[in-house]
């Protein structure tokens, strides 16, 4: 079942969907029973090992018999550890049945529906989540102007669909090299979009270079 749809605003950790895992549930239940059996066997082995450890002091049992019981105790302890690890592994896998938001943002696409088969190895995405309060704007700065580009430098851009509105950003990082194809420096600016007025994926124009379209 899915709990959010396209356009929904979600918080970090919010439950987006739940996936039924009947086969995994059965495997986990069996693993828990096996762990209970191992723990019961360990309890009996410990009682026996302790008793033989006392009896060997009075020569009521041989050293060989005592050694066998102590070895059996170690074996049962190892079985419990292995069974416990298996239960924890299956519990972690079962946890993936709850799909939660890794960060706060907006659901821009829902690509699953009730009844669809979800495979861990299928690679199919269930949701697209976009964080839009701060946008990254990629600009290709021509080589003659690239020398003055440095983190913290302010930049202005406009969206063609929003004439008269100027957005301000700051240079966050650059690629550090001039592209051999375009002879430009790939530069990334960060623009505050808390009000959500700029749509992610839009193209913008840098002021002063109207012919240059930049990817938001």
Backbone as JSON Lines, residues from 0, in Angstrom:
{"i":0,"aa":"X","n":[0.84,-1.18,0.0],"ca":[0.0,0.0,0.0],"c":[0.88,1.23,0.0]}
{"i":1,"aa":"X","n":[0.48,2.25,-0.73],"ca":[1.24,3.5,-0.74],"c":[0.43,4.57,-0.04]}
{"i":2,"aa":"X","n":[1.14,5.44,0.71],"ca":[0.5,6.41,1.58],"c":[0.63,7.84,1.07]}
{"i":3,"aa":"X","n":[1.48,8.08,0.1],"ca":[1.66,9.42,-0.47],"c":[1.61,9.32,-1.99]}
{"i":4,"aa":"X","n":[1.29,10.44,-2.61],"ca":[1.21,10.46,-4.07],"c":[1.98,11.66,-4.59]}
{"i":5,"aa":"X","n":[2.02,11.8,-5.9],"ca":[2.75,12.87,-6.54],"c":[2.29,14.24,-6.03]}
{"i":6,"aa":"X","n":[3.26,15.09,-5.7],"ca":[2.96,16.42,-5.2],"c":[2.93,16.52,-3.69]}
{"i":7,"aa":"X","n":[2.98,15.38,-2.99],"ca":[2.9,15.41,-1.53],"c":[4.21,15.92,-0.93]}
{"i":8,"aa":"X","n":[4.08,16.75,0.12],"ca":[5.24,17.21,0.88],"c":[5.48,16.21,2.01]}
{"i":9,"aa":"X","n":[6.68,15.7,2.13],"ca":[6.98,14.69,3.14],"c":[8.16,15.13,3.99]}
{"i":10,"aa":"X","n":[8.22,14.58,5.21],"ca":[9.32,14.85,6.12],"c":[10.29,13.68,6.12]}
{"i":11,"aa":"X","n":[11.5,13.92,6.57],"ca":[12.49,12.85,6.66],"c":[12.0,11.75,7.59]}
{"i":12,"aa":"X","n":[12.08,10.51,7.14],"ca":[11.64,9.38,7.95],"c":[10.16,9.06,7.82]}
{"i":13,"aa":"X","n":[9.41,9.86,7.08],"ca":[7.97,9.61,6.93],"c":[7.73,8.35,6.11]}
{"i":14,"aa":"X","n":[6.74,7.56,6.52],"ca":[6.41,6.32,5.83],"c":[5.73,6.63,4.5]}
{"i":15,"aa":"X","n":[6.3,6.12,3.41],"ca":[5.75,6.35,2.08],"c":[4.93,5.17,1.58]}
{"i":16,"aa":"X","n":[5.36,3.97,1.91],"ca":[4.66,2.77,1.43],"c":[5.06,1.58,2.28]}
{"i":17,"aa":"X","n":[4.22,0.55,2.24],"ca":[4.5,-0.71,2.91],"c":[4.41,-1.84,1.89]}
{"i":18,"aa":"X","n":[5.39,-2.72,1.93],"ca":[5.46,-3.84,0.97],"c":[5.19,-5.13,1.71]}
{"i":19,"aa":"X","n":[4.27,-5.92,1.2],"ca":[4.0,-7.23,1.81],"c":[5.13,-8.19,1.46]}
{"i":20,"aa":"X","n":[5.59,-8.94,2.47],"ca":[6.7,-9.89,2.27],"c":[6.32,-11.23,2.88]}
{"i":21,"aa":"X","n":[5.33,-11.94,2.33],"ca":[4.86,-13.19,2.96],"c":[5.93,-14.27,3.06]}
{"i":22,"aa":"X","n":[6.74,-14.43,2.02],"ca":[7.78,-15.48,2.06],"c":[8.83,-15.15,3.11]}
{"i":23,"aa":"X","n":[9.21,-13.88,3.18],"ca":[10.2,-13.46,4.17],"c":[9.64,-13.59,5.57]}
{"i":24,"aa":"X","n":[8.36,-13.28,5.74],"ca":[7.72,-13.41,7.06],"c":[7.77,-14.85,7.55]}
{"i":25,"aa":"X","n":[7.49,-15.79,6.64],"ca":[7.52,-17.21,7.0],"c":[8.95,-17.66,7.33]}
{"i":26,"aa":"X","n":[9.9,-17.17,6.55],"ca":[11.3,-17.53,6.8],"c":[11.76,-17.0,8.14]}
{"i":27,"aa":"X","n":[11.33,-15.79,8.49],"ca":[11.7,-15.21,9.78],"c":[11.06,-15.98,10.93]}
{"i":28,"aa":"X","n":[9.82,-16.38,10.77],"ca":[9.15,-17.16,11.82],"c":[9.86,-18.49,12.05]}
{"i":29,"aa":"X","n":[10.26,-19.14,10.95],"ca":[10.99,-20.41,11.08],"c":[12.34,-20.18,11.76]}
{"i":30,"aa":"X","n":[13.01,-19.09,11.41],"ca":[14.31,-18.79,12.01],"c":[14.18,-18.55,13.51]}
{"i":31,"aa":"X","n":[13.1,-17.92,13.93],"ca":[12.89,-17.68,15.36],"c":[12.63,-18.97,16.11]}
{"i":32,"aa":"X","n":[11.91,-19.9,15.49],"ca":[11.69,-21.21,16.11],"c":[13.01,-21.97,16.23]}
{"i":33,"aa":"X","n":[13.83,-21.87,15.19],"ca":[15.13,-22.55,15.22],"c":[16.02,-21.94,16.31]}
{"i":34,"aa":"X","n":[15.92,-20.64,16.5],"ca":[16.68,-20.0,17.57],"c":[16.21,-20.48,18.93]}
{"i":35,"aa":"X","n":[14.9,-20.62,19.1],"ca":[14.36,-21.12,20.37],"c":[14.83,-22.55,20.64]}
{"i":36,"aa":"X","n":[14.88,-23.39,19.59],"ca":[15.36,-24.76,19.75],"c":[16.84,-24.76,20.14]}
{"i":37,"aa":"X","n":[17.62,-23.89,19.5],"ca":[19.05,-23.82,19.8],"c":[19.29,-23.36,21.23]}
{"i":38,"aa":"X","n":[18.47,-22.39,21.69],"ca":[18.63,-21.9,23.05],"c":[18.25,-22.97,24.08]}
{"i":39,"aa":"X","n":[17.21,-23.76,23.75],"ca":[16.82,-24.85,24.65],"c":[17.93,-25.9,24.73]}
{"i":40,"aa":"X","n":[18.5,-26.24,23.57],"ca":[19.6,-27.21,23.53],"c":[20.81,-26.69,24.28]}
{"i":41,"aa":"X","n":[21.06,-25.38,24.17],"ca":[22.19,-24.79,24.88],"c":[21.98,-24.86,26.39]}
{"i":42,"aa":"X","n":[20.75,-24.61,26.83],"ca":[20.46,-24.68,28.26],"c":[20.72,-26.06,28.83]}
{"i":43,"aa":"X","n":[20.25,-27.09,28.11],"ca":[20.47,-28.46,28.56],"c":[21.96,-28.82,28.53]}
{"i":44,"aa":"X","n":[22.65,-28.37,27.48],"ca":[24.08,-28.67,27.36],"c":[24.87,-28.0,28.49]}
{"i":45,"aa":"X","n":[24.47,-26.8,28.88],"ca":[25.17,-26.1,29.95],"c":[24.99,-26.83,31.29]}
{"i":46,"aa":"X","n":[23.77,-27.29,31.55],"ca":[23.53,-28.04,32.79],"c":[24.39,-29.31,32.83]}
{"i":47,"aa":"X","n":[24.42,-30.0,31.69],"ca":[25.2,-31.24,31.61],"c":[26.69,-30.97,31.76]}
{"i":48,"aa":"X","n":[27.17,-29.92,31.09],"ca":[28.6,-29.6,31.15],"c":[29.02,-29.22,32.57]}
{"i":49,"aa":"X","n":[28.18,-28.45,33.26],"ca":[28.49,-28.06,34.64],"c":[28.52,-29.29,35.55]}
{"i":50,"aa":"X","n":[27.58,-30.2,35.33],"ca":[27.52,-31.41,36.17],"c":[28.76,-32.26,35.95]}
{"i":51,"aa":"X","n":[29.17,-32.43,34.69],"ca":[30.35,-33.24,34.41],"c":[31.61,-32.57,34.93]}
{"i":52,"aa":"X","n":[31.64,-31.24,34.92],"ca":[32.8,-30.53,35.45],"c":[32.96,-30.79,36.94]}
{"i":53,"aa":"X","n":[31.84,-30.96,37.67],"ca":[31.91,-31.29,39.1],"c":[32.25,-32.76,39.32]}
{"i":54,"aa":"X","n":[31.66,-33.62,38.45],"ca":[31.87,-35.07,38.63],"c":[33.31,-35.47,38.33]}
{"i":55,"aa":"X","n":[33.95,-34.76,37.39],"ca":[35.31,-35.15,37.04],"c":[36.27,-34.9,38.2]}
{"i":56,"aa":"X","n":[35.92,-33.99,39.09],"ca":[36.76,-33.69,40.24],"c":[36.81,-34.88,41.21]}
{"i":57,"aa":"X","n":[35.7,-35.6,41.26],"ca":[35.65,-36.77,42.16],"c":[35.92,-38.07,41.4]}
{"i":58,"aa":"X","n":[36.37,-37.95,40.16],"ca":[36.68,-39.11,39.31],"c":[35.45,-39.97,39.04]}
{"i":59,"aa":"X","n":[34.24,-39.39,39.13],"ca":[33.01,-40.13,38.82],"c":[32.84,-40.3,37.32]}
{"i":60,"aa":"X","n":[33.44,-39.38,36.55],"ca":[33.44,-39.5,35.08],"c":[34.87,-39.28,34.62]}
{"i":61,"aa":"X","n":[35.14,-39.74,33.42],"ca":[36.51,-39.62,32.89],"c":[36.74,-38.21,32.33]}
{"i":62,"aa":"X","n":[38.01,-37.89,32.18],"ca":[38.38,-36.61,31.58],"c":[37.84,-36.51,30.15]}
{"i":63,"aa":"X","n":[37.84,-37.66,29.44],"ca":[37.35,-37.68,28.07],"c":[35.86,-37.31,28.01]}
{"i":64,"aa":"X","n":[35.07,-37.9,28.92],"ca":[33.64,-37.61,28.94],"c":[33.39,-36.13,29.27]}
{"i":65,"aa":"X","n":[34.16,-35.61,30.2],"ca":[33.99,-34.2,30.55],"c":[34.36,-33.29,29.38]}
{"i":66,"aa":"X","n":[35.45,-33.65,28.69],"ca":[35.89,-32.86,27.54],"c":[34.82,-32.86,26.44]}
{"i":67,"aa":"X","n":[34.17,-34.01,26.23],"ca":[33.12,-34.11,25.22],"c":[31.93,-33.2,25.57]}
{"i":68,"aa":"X","n":[31.56,-33.17,26.86],"ca":[30.43,-32.33,27.28],"c":[30.78,-30.84,27.17]}
{"i":69,"aa":"X","n":[32.04,-30.49,27.48],"ca":[32.45,-29.09,27.36],"c":[32.49,-28.67,25.88]}
{"i":70,"aa":"X","n":[32.92,-29.59,25.02],"ca":[32.95,-29.3,23.58],"c":[31.53,-29.16,23.04]}
{"i":71,"aa":"X","n":[30.62,-29.99,23.55],"ca":[29.23,-29.91,23.12],"c":[28.61,-28.58,23.54]}
{"i":72,"aa":"X","n":[29.02,-28.06,24.71],"ca":[28.53,-26.76,25.17],"c":[28.98,-25.65,24.22]}
{"i":73,"aa":"X","n":[30.24,-25.71,23.8],"ca":[30.74,-24.71,22.86],"c":[30.01,-24.8,21.52]}
{"i":74,"aa":"X","n":[29.72,-26.03,21.09],"ca":[29.01,-26.22,19.84],"c":[27.6,-25.64,19.92]}
{"i":75,"aa":"X","n":[26.91,-25.91,21.02],"ca":[25.55,-25.39,21.19],"c":[25.57,-23.86,21.28]}
{"i":76,"aa":"X","n":[26.59,-23.31,21.91],"ca":[26.71,-21.84,22.0],"c":[26.9,-21.24,20.62]}
{"i":77,"aa":"X","n":[27.71,-21.9,19.79],"ca":[27.93,-21.42,18.42],"c":[26.65,-21.51,17.6]}
{"i":78,"aa":"X","n":[25.87,-22.56,17.83],"ca":[24.59,-22.72,17.11],"c":[23.63,-21.58,17.46]}
{"i":79,"aa":"X","n":[23.6,-21.21,18.75],"ca":[22.73,-20.11,19.17],"c":[23.19,-18.8,18.53]}
{"i":80,"aa":"X","n":[24.5,-18.57,18.49],"ca":[25.02,-17.34,17.89],"c":[24.66,-17.26,16.41]}
{"i":81,"aa":"X","n":[24.79,-18.4,15.71],"ca":[24.46,-18.43,14.28],"c":[22.97,-18.21,14.05]}
{"i":82,"aa":"X","n":[22.14,-18.83,14.89],"ca":[20.69,-18.68,14.76],"c":[20.26,-17.24,15.07]}
{"i":83,"aa":"X","n":[20.91,-16.63,16.06],"ca":[20.62,-15.24,16.4],"c":[20.98,-14.31,15.26]}
{"i":84,"aa":"X","n":[22.14,-14.54,14.64],"ca":[22.57,-13.72,13.51],"c":[21.61,-13.86,12.34]}
{"i":85,"aa":"X","n":[21.1,-15.05,12.12],"ca":[20.16,-15.27,11.02],"c":[18.85,-14.53,11.26]}
{"i":86,"aa":"X","n":[18.38,-14.55,12.5],"ca":[17.14,-13.82,12.84],"c":[17.34,-12.32,12.63]}
{"i":87,"aa":"X","n":[18.47,-11.81,13.07],"ca":[18.73,-10.37,12.9],"c":[18.81,-10.0,11.42]}
{"i":88,"aa":"X","n":[19.43,-10.87,10.63],"ca":[19.53,-10.6,9.19],"c":[18.15,-10.53,8.55]}
{"i":89,"aa":"X","n":[17.28,-11.48,8.89],"ca":[15.94,-11.51,8.32],"c":[15.1,-10.33,8.82]}
{"i":90,"aa":"X","n":[15.32,-9.93,10.08],"ca":[14.58,-8.77,10.6],"c":[14.98,-7.5,9.86]}
{"i":91,"aa":"X","n":[16.26,-7.38,9.52],"ca":[16.71,-6.22,8.75],"c":[16.1,-6.24,7.36]}
{"i":92,"aa":"X","n":[16.05,-7.41,6.74],"ca":[15.43,-7.52,5.42],"c":[13.95,-7.17,5.49]}
{"i":93,"aa":"X","n":[13.3,-7.62,6.54],"ca":[11.88,-7.32,6.71],"c":[11.65,-5.82,6.87]}
{"i":94,"aa":"X","n":[12.63,-5.15,7.46],"ca":[12.52,-3.71,7.65],"c":[12.44,-2.94,6.34]}
{"i":95,"aa":"X","n":[12.98,-3.52,5.25],"ca":[12.91,-2.85,3.96],"c":[11.5,-2.86,3.39]}
{"i":96,"aa":"X","n":[10.6,-3.57,4.03],"ca":[9.2,-3.54,3.6],"c":[8.53,-2.22,3.92]}
{"i":97,"aa":"X","n":[9.16,-1.42,4.79],"ca":[8.66,-0.09,5.11],"c":[9.51,0.94,4.37]}
{"i":98,"aa":"X","n":[8.94,1.56,3.37],"ca":[9.66,2.53,2.54],"c":[9.48,3.91,3.17]}
{"i":99,"aa":"X","n":[10.58,4.51,3.62],"ca":[10.51,5.81,4.27],"c":[11.32,6.85,3.48]}
{"i":100,"aa":"X","n":[10.99,8.1,3.7],"ca":[11.67,9.19,3.0],"c":[13.05,9.41,3.62]}
{"i":101,"aa":"X","n":[14.12,9.38,2.82],"ca":[15.47,9.59,3.36],"c":[15.72,11.05,3.76]}
{"i":102,"aa":"X","n":[14.94,11.96,3.19],"ca":[15.06,13.38,3.53],"c":[13.74,14.07,3.23]}
{"i":103,"aa":"X","n":[13.58,15.28,3.75],"ca":[12.35,16.03,3.51],"c":[12.33,16.57,2.09]}
{"i":104,"aa":"X","n":[11.16,16.57,1.48],"ca":[11.05,17.06,0.11],"c":[9.66,16.86,-0.46]}
{"i":105,"aa":"X","n":[9.59,16.85,-1.78],"ca":[8.33,16.71,-2.49],"c":[8.36,15.45,-3.36]}
{"i":106,"aa":"X","n":[7.3,14.66,-3.3],"ca":[7.19,13.49,-4.17],"c":[6.87,13.98,-5.57]}
{"i":107,"aa":"X","n":[7.79,13.77,-6.5],"ca":[7.59,14.24,-7.87],"c":[7.09,13.14,-8.8]}
{"i":108,"aa":"X","n":[7.12,11.9,-8.33],"ca":[6.6,10.8,-9.14],"c":[6.34,9.59,-8.25]}
{"i":109,"aa":"X","n":[5.25,8.87,-8.54],"ca":[4.97,7.59,-7.9],"c":[4.92,6.55,-9.0]}
{"i":110,"aa":"X","n":[5.8,5.55,-8.92],"ca":[5.94,4.6,-10.02],"c":[5.57,3.18,-9.62]}
{"i":111,"aa":"X","n":[4.65,3.06,-8.68],"ca":[4.19,1.74,-8.27],"c":[2.72,1.82,-7.93]}
{"i":112,"aa":"X","n":[2.07,0.68,-7.84],"ca":[0.66,0.64,-7.47],"c":[0.39,-0.62,-6.67]}
{"i":113,"aa":"X","n":[-0.76,-0.66,-6.02],"ca":[-1.12,-1.82,-5.21],"c":[-1.21,-3.06,-6.09]}
{"i":114,"aa":"X","n":[-0.59,-4.13,-5.62],"ca":[-0.63,-5.39,-6.35],"c":[0.59,-5.66,-7.21]}
{"i":115,"aa":"X","n":[1.43,-4.66,-7.42],"ca":[2.62,-4.86,-8.24],"c":[3.69,-5.63,-7.47]}
{"i":116,"aa":"X","n":[4.44,-6.44,-8.19],"ca":[5.53,-7.21,-7.6],"c":[6.76,-6.31,-7.47]}
{"i":117,"aa":"X","n":[7.31,-6.25,-6.28],"ca":[8.51,-5.46,-6.03],"c":[9.66,-6.41,-5.75]}
{"i":118,"aa":"X","n":[10.69,-6.34,-6.58],"ca":[11.84,-7.24,-6.43],"c":[13.04,-6.45,-5.93]}
{"i":119,"aa":"X","n":[13.75,-7.04,-4.96],"ca":[14.93,-6.36,-4.41],"c":[16.01,-6.19,-5.46]}
{"i":120,"aa":"X","n":[16.05,-7.07,-6.44],"ca":[17.09,-7.01,-7.48],"c":[16.57,-6.41,-8.78]}
{"i":121,"aa":"X","n":[15.3,-5.96,-8.76],"ca":[14.71,-5.46,-10.0],"c":[15.2,-4.08,-10.39]}
{"i":122,"aa":"X","n":[15.6,-3.26,-9.41],"ca":[16.11,-1.94,-9.73],"c":[15.03,-0.92,-10.06]}
{"i":123,"aa":"X","n":[13.76,-1.27,-9.89],"ca":[12.68,-0.34,-10.21],"c":[12.47,0.62,-9.05]}
{"i":124,"aa":"X","n":[12.41,1.92,-9.35],"ca":[12.16,2.91,-8.31],"c":[10.67,2.98,-8.02]}
{"i":125,"aa":"X","n":[10.34,3.2,-6.75],"ca":[8.95,3.3,-6.33],"c":[8.47,4.75,-6.32]}
{"i":126,"aa":"X","n":[9.35,5.66,-5.87],"ca":[9.02,7.07,-5.8],"c":[10.21,7.89,-6.27]}
{"i":127,"aa":"X","n":[9.92,9.11,-6.7],"ca":[10.97,10.09,-6.92],"c":[10.75,11.21,-5.91]}
{"i":128,"aa":"X","n":[11.77,11.5,-5.12],"ca":[11.68,12.5,-4.07],"c":[12.68,13.62,-4.38]}
{"i":129,"aa":"X","n":[12.19,14.84,-4.41],"ca":[13.04,15.99,-4.75],"c":[13.07,16.98,-3.6]}
{"i":130,"aa":"X","n":[14.27,17.43,-3.29],"ca":[14.44,18.44,-2.25],"c":[14.56,19.79,-2.95]}
{"i":131,"aa":"X","n":[13.6,20.67,-2.77],"ca":[13.52,21.89,-3.57],"c":[13.74,23.19,-2.8]}
{"i":132,"aa":"X","n":[13.96,23.14,-1.45],"ca":[14.14,24.42,-0.75],"c":[15.46,25.08,-1.13]}
{"i":133,"aa":"X","n":[16.45,24.3,-1.55],"ca":[17.71,24.86,-2.05],"c":[18.02,24.17,-3.38]}
{"i":134,"aa":"X","n":[18.1,24.98,-4.43],"ca":[18.34,24.42,-5.76],"c":[19.8,24.59,-6.17]}
{"i":135,"aa":"X","n":[20.27,23.65,-6.96],"ca":[21.62,23.75,-7.53],"c":[21.48,24.15,-8.99]}
{"i":136,"aa":"X","n":[22.16,25.2,-9.36],"ca":[22.11,25.7,-10.74],"c":[23.47,25.46,-11.38]}
{"i":137,"aa":"X","n":[23.47,24.74,-12.47],"ca":[24.72,24.45,-13.17],"c":[24.9,25.43,-14.33]}
{"i":138,"aa":"X","n":[26.02,26.1,-14.31],"ca":[26.34,27.12,-15.31],"c":[27.67,26.77,-15.96]}
{"i":139,"aa":"X","n":[27.74,26.94,-17.27],"ca":[29.01,26.74,-17.98],"c":[29.58,28.12,-18.31]}
{"i":140,"aa":"X","n":[30.62,28.48,-17.58],"ca":[31.22,29.81,-17.72],"c":[32.31,29.76,-18.79]}
{"i":141,"aa":"X","n":[32.24,30.67,-19.78],"ca":[33.27,30.7,-20.84],"c":[34.67,30.88,-20.26]}
{"i":142,"aa":"X","n":[35.66,30.33,-20.94],"ca":[37.02,30.35,-20.43],"c":[37.55,31.74,-20.09]}
{"i":143,"aa":"X","n":[37.3,32.78,-20.9],"ca":[37.83,34.1,-20.56],"c":[37.33,34.64,-19.22]}
{"i":144,"aa":"X","n":[36.15,34.2,-18.78],"ca":[35.59,34.7,-17.53],"c":[35.76,33.72,-16.38]}
{"i":145,"aa":"X","n":[36.33,32.55,-16.63],"ca":[36.42,31.5,-15.62],"c":[37.42,31.82,-14.52]}
{"i":146,"aa":"X","n":[38.4,32.68,-14.82],"ca":[39.45,32.96,-13.85],"c":[38.89,33.58,-12.57]}
{"i":147,"aa":"X","n":[37.88,34.42,-12.7],"ca":[37.34,35.11,-11.53],"c":[36.28,34.33,-10.77]}
{"i":148,"aa":"X","n":[36.0,33.11,-11.18],"ca":[34.97,32.32,-10.52],"c":[35.54,31.63,-9.3]}
{"i":149,"aa":"X","n":[34.9,31.85,-8.14],"ca":[35.36,31.23,-6.9],"c":[34.16,31.02,-5.99]}
{"i":150,"aa":"X","n":[34.22,30.02,-5.09],"ca":[33.12,29.79,-4.15],"c":[32.79,31.05,-3.36]}
{"i":151,"aa":"X","n":[31.49,31.32,-3.19],"ca":[31.04,32.5,-2.47],"c":[30.67,33.65,-3.38]}
{"i":152,"aa":"X","n":[31.1,33.61,-4.64],"ca":[30.77,34.67,-5.59],"c":[29.27,34.66,-5.88]}
{"i":153,"aa":"X","n":[28.65,35.83,-5.86],"ca":[27.21,35.93,-6.1],"c":[26.89,35.9,-7.58]}
{"i":154,"aa":"X","n":[25.71,35.39,-7.91],"ca":[25.26,35.35,-9.28],"c":[23.76,35.58,-9.33]}
{"i":155,"aa":"X","n":[23.28,36.15,-10.44],"ca":[21.86,36.42,-10.6],"c":[21.33,35.68,-11.82]}
{"i":156,"aa":"X","n":[20.1,35.23,-11.72],"ca":[19.49,34.54,-12.85],"c":[18.0,34.83,-12.88]}
{"i":157,"aa":"X","n":[17.42,34.68,-14.06],"ca":[15.98,34.87,-14.22],"c":[15.41,33.65,-14.93]}
{"i":158,"aa":"X","n":[14.15,33.37,-14.62],"ca":[13.42,32.3,-15.28],"c":[12.59,32.94,-16.39]}
{"i":159,"aa":"X","n":[12.7,32.46,-17.63],"ca":[11.94,33.07,-18.74],"c":[10.45,33.18,-18.47]}
{"i":160,"aa":"X","n":[9.89,32.21,-17.74],"ca":[8.46,32.23,-17.45],"c":[8.1,33.19,-16.31]}
{"i":161,"aa":"X","n":[9.13,33.78,-15.66],"ca":[8.88,34.72,-14.57],"c":[9.62,36.03,-14.83]}
{"i":162,"aa":"X","n":[9.2,36.75,-15.86],"ca":[9.9,37.99,-16.22],"c":[9.85,39.02,-15.09]}
{"i":163,"aa":"X","n":[10.97,39.68,-14.89],"ca":[11.04,40.7,-13.85],"c":[11.46,40.18,-12.5]}
{"i":164,"aa":"X","n":[11.48,38.87,-12.31],"ca":[11.88,38.3,-11.02],"c":[13.33,37.83,-11.12]}
{"i":165,"aa":"X","n":[14.17,38.36,-10.26],"ca":[15.59,38.01,-10.25],"c":[15.89,37.16,-9.02]}
{"i":166,"aa":"X","n":[16.54,36.03,-9.24],"ca":[16.94,35.15,-8.14],"c":[18.44,35.27,-7.95]}
{"i":167,"aa":"X","n":[18.85,35.27,-6.7],"ca":[20.27,35.4,-6.38],"c":[20.79,34.09,-5.79]}
{"i":168,"aa":"X","n":[21.97,33.71,-6.22],"ca":[22.61,32.51,-5.7],"c":[24.08,32.75,-5.45]}
{"i":169,"aa":"X","n":[24.72,31.77,-4.89],"ca":[26.15,31.86,-4.64],"c":[26.85,30.65,-5.24]}
{"i":170,"aa":"X","n":[28.04,30.89,-5.74],"ca":[28.84,29.8,-6.29],"c":[29.23,28.86,-5.14]}
{"i":171,"aa":"X","n":[28.89,27.59,-5.29],"ca":[29.21,26.6,-4.26],"c":[30.46,25.81,-4.61]}
{"i":172,"aa":"X","n":[30.63,25.53,-5.9],"ca":[31.77,24.71,-6.32],"c":[31.93,24.81,-7.84]}
{"i":173,"aa":"X","n":[33.09,24.41,-8.3],"ca":[33.35,24.33,-9.74],"c":[34.02,23.0,-10.05]}
{"i":174,"aa":"X","n":[34.04,22.66,-11.32],"ca":[34.68,21.4,-11.72],"c":[36.19,21.48,-11.62]}
{"i":175,"aa":"X","n":[36.73,22.7,-11.63],"ca":[38.19,22.85,-11.49],"c":[38.96,22.67,-12.77]}
{"i":176,"aa":"X","n":[38.27,22.52,-13.9],"ca":[38.96,22.38,-15.17],"c":[38.09,22.91,-16.31]}
{"i":177,"aa":"X","n":[38.73,23.33,-17.36],"ca":[38.03,23.81,-18.55],"c":[37.69,22.63,-19.44]}
{"i":178,"aa":"X","n":[36.45,22.52,-19.85],"ca":[36.03,21.42,-20.71],"c":[36.71,21.54,-22.07]}
{"i":179,"aa":"X","n":[37.27,20.44,-22.55],"ca":[37.95,20.46,-23.85],"c":[36.96,20.58,-24.99]}
{"i":180,"aa":"X","n":[35.71,20.24,-24.76],"ca":[34.7,20.32,-25.82],"c":[34.14,21.73,-25.98]}
{"i":181,"aa":"X","n":[33.73,22.33,-24.86],"ca":[33.05,23.63,-24.92],"c":[33.92,24.79,-24.49]}
{"i":182,"aa":"X","n":[35.13,24.51,-23.98],"ca":[36.02,25.53,-23.44],"c":[35.32,26.38,-22.38]}
{"i":183,"aa":"X","n":[34.58,25.7,-21.51],"ca":[33.87,26.37,-20.42],"c":[34.19,25.68,-19.1]}
{"i":184,"aa":"X","n":[33.93,26.4,-18.01],"ca":[34.12,25.88,-16.67],"c":[32.75,25.56,-16.07]}
{"i":185,"aa":"X","n":[32.52,24.29,-15.75],"ca":[31.25,23.91,-15.14],"c":[31.21,24.43,-13.71]}
{"i":186,"aa":"X","n":[30.23,25.29,-13.43],"ca":[30.1,25.94,-12.13],"c":[28.73,25.64,-11.54]}
{"i":187,"aa":"X","n":[28.68,25.4,-10.24],"ca":[27.41,25.11,-9.58],"c":[27.11,26.18,-8.54]}
{"i":188,"aa":"X","n":[25.92,26.8,-8.67],"ca":[25.47,27.79,-7.71],"c":[24.35,27.19,-6.88]}
{"i":189,"aa":"X","n":[24.18,27.69,-5.67],"ca":[23.07,27.29,-4.82],"c":[22.13,28.47,-4.67]}
{"i":190,"aa":"X","n":[20.84,28.22,-4.94],"ca":[19.83,29.27,-4.9],"c":[18.77,28.91,-3.88]}
{"i":191,"aa":"X","n":[18.44,29.85,-3.0],"ca":[17.4,29.62,-2.01],"c":[16.03,29.56,-2.7]}
{"i":192,"aa":"X","n":[15.28,28.49,-2.44],"ca":[13.96,28.32,-3.06],"c":[12.94,27.89,-2.0]}
{"i":193,"aa":"X","n":[13.09,28.46,-0.81],"ca":[12.21,28.09,0.3],"c":[10.74,28.32,-0.04]}
{"i":194,"aa":"X","n":[10.47,29.36,-0.82],"ca":[9.08,29.66,-1.17],"c":[8.55,28.79,-2.3]}
{"i":195,"aa":"X","n":[9.43,27.99,-2.92],"ca":[9.0,27.06,-3.96],"c":[8.58,27.7,-5.27]}
{"i":196,"aa":"X","n":[9.05,28.92,-5.53],"ca":[8.64,29.61,-6.75],"c":[9.35,29.09,-7.99]}
{"i":197,"aa":"X","n":[10.51,28.47,-7.81],"ca":[11.25,27.93,-8.95],"c":[11.05,26.43,-9.0]}
{"i":198,"aa":"X","n":[10.65,25.92,-10.14],"ca":[10.43,24.48,-10.3],"c":[11.75,23.8,-10.61]}
{"i":199,"aa":"X","n":[12.05,22.73,-9.89],"ca":[13.27,21.96,-10.15],"c":[13.24,21.42,-11.58]}
{"i":200,"aa":"X","n":[14.38,21.47,-12.25],"ca":[14.46,21.0,-13.63],"c":[14.26,22.09,-14.65]}
{"i":201,"aa":"X","n":[13.95,23.31,-14.19],"ca":[13.71,24.42,-15.12],"c":[15.03,24.9,-15.74]}
{"i":202,"aa":"X","n":[14.9,25.68,-16.81],"ca":[16.05,26.35,-17.39],"c":[15.97,27.82,-17.03]}
{"i":203,"aa":"X","n":[17.12,28.43,-16.75],"ca":[17.18,29.84,-16.39],"c":[18.18,30.53,-17.29]}
{"i":204,"aa":"X","n":[18.15,31.85,-17.24],"ca":[19.11,32.65,-17.99],"c":[19.92,33.48,-17.03]}
{"i":205,"aa":"X","n":[21.23,33.44,-17.2],"ca":[22.09,34.24,-16.34],"c":[22.07,35.67,-16.83]}
{"i":206,"aa":"X","n":[21.87,36.61,-15.93],"ca":[21.82,38.02,-16.3],"c":[23.16,38.45,-16.88]}
{"i":207,"aa":"X","n":[23.1,39.11,-18.02],"ca":[24.33,39.55,-18.7],"c":[24.72,38.61,-19.81]}
{"i":208,"aa":"X","n":[24.13,37.4,-19.84],"ca":[24.39,36.45,-20.92],"c":[23.04,35.83,-21.29]}
{"i":209,"aa":"X","n":[22.19,36.61,-21.9],"ca":[20.82,36.2,-22.18],"c":[20.75,34.98,-23.07]}
{"i":210,"aa":"X","n":[21.8,34.74,-23.81],"ca":[21.76,33.59,-24.7],"c":[22.2,32.3,-24.01]}
{"i":211,"aa":"X","n":[22.59,32.42,-22.76],"ca":[23.1,31.26,-22.03],"c":[21.99,30.69,-21.16]}
{"i":212,"aa":"X","n":[21.59,29.44,-21.42],"ca":[20.53,28.8,-20.64],"c":[21.17,27.84,-19.63]}
{"i":213,"aa":"X","n":[20.76,27.97,-18.42],"ca":[21.37,27.19,-17.35],"c":[20.36,26.21,-16.76]}
{"i":214,"aa":"X","n":[20.84,25.04,-16.4],"ca":[19.99,23.99,-15.85],"c":[19.84,24.17,-14.35]}
{"i":215,"aa":"X","n":[18.58,24.17,-13.87],"ca":[18.31,24.26,-12.44],"c":[18.05,22.88,-11.89]}
